[in-house]
Amino acid sequence: MDLKSTFENTQRASRTLGSLAPEKITQLLQDLAVAAITQTEFLLQENAKDLARMSPEDPKYDRLKLSAARIQAIADDIRNVASLSSPLGEVLLQKILPNKLELTKVRVPLGVIGIIYEARPNVTFDVFALCIKAGNACILKGGSDAASSNEAIMRVIHQVLNQHQLNTAVATLLPSGREATEALLQAVSYVDVIIPRGSQALIDFVRQQAKVPVIETGAGIVHTYFDETAEVEKGKVIIHNAKTRRVSVCNALDCLLIHQSRLADLPALAASLAQANVQLFADAPAFSALHATYPGGLLTPATAEHFGTEFLSLKMAIKTVANLEEALEHIAQNSSKHSEAIISESAANIEKFLNSVDAAAVYANASTAFTDGAQFGLGAEIGISTQKLHARGPMGLEELTSYKWIVKGNGQIRPT
């Protein structure tokens, strides 16, 4: 593939999107949702080729796997995006200057968005839906683990684009090799922003190598603090859900922080985790509190490396802290600034936690599993930004736009 020509074609195609009526984009996405369901058998067949090359024990296996239910959920997310109002043209500010110049600040597309991601074929659908709804073209670089799945999904997308007589270059899938990644990271004249989705290693590589601006997303080292006032039953269900609902996603719980006065409640908090076969890496006080009740094969003394680790599997660390300040310090030292939570009945502790923790999403008495674009009412998400420039947290349609100033005059000139 001639990558320079590919980038040029996508950039050229992106300029055609601004003239499309919102109703046309809505209909296209509705048709794509139907096509995804109609071609479920084909998508599962191609996905099976990728699954056959990966061990089921690999933490990425669950992310890679498609099913009829997951394709239905993807189609539902596409329909959600289709139903959302386009942010394009929204007036953010309007004023008339003393010299009678009329200024209007309006939302516009980012242009061409490059996405580099690992074994998550659902991203291919999600990214296209969000990008085109916000008037952007997209260049997708998936991992080799999901090559067959991504190619199949892009084939479905291109069929729908052809059906609507749109240039298929508005959605481009690059080859899965490393050469394509390097070329995309250097495509300064053609790509407006790159968004990596995947492991911390992938995000670090993209940030270090890219000449194109980068929005960091993905890596989630997630903590929940069970404080001295927390209710056991409330904490038990929150912790279980945050850890076990879906272990391979970035909002899954990695480390439970527990106040030292509540160690006696730890066996009750962990009981359902044992039933789910969660392996715990507990510091000395927590290990002592658990060793008589938690299955021995699932309980291991924690080492320093267990804190600050994104497990993406049925594993979790436990750290005992003396007070809220120690919990906040541990989070500050180990967090990836994705999602953090406190379980507490103290209004003062909750307020201090929410105000002090530096993360994209901060929770009180709720599971971190809710950090998700669809759950936040964004339809779907292109990623969860853990940085502070441009966007933070789940990135939906508004986060895929920029703005420009429109200036109208009647012969005004600036004095010399």
ABEGO torsion letter per residue (X at the ends): XBAAAAAAAAAAAAAAAAABBAAAAAAAAAAAAAAAAAAAAAAAAAAAAAAAABBAABAAAAAABBBAAAAAAAAAAAAAAAABBBABGBBABBBBBAAGBBBBBBBBBAEBBBBBBBBBAAAAAAAAAAAAAAGBBBBBBBBAAAAAAAAAAAAAAAAAAAAAGBBAAABBBBBABAAAAAAAAABAAABABBBBBEBAAAAAAAAAABABBBBBBGBBBBBBBBBAABBAAAAAAAAAAAAAABAABAABBABBBBBAAAAAAAAAAAAAAAAAGBBBBBBAAAAAAAAAABBAAABBBBBAAABGBBAGBBBBBBBBBABAAAAAAAAAAABAGBBBBBBBABAAAAAAAAAABBBABBBBGBBAAABBAAAAGAGBBAEBBABABGBBEBBBAAAABBBBBBBBBBGBBBBX
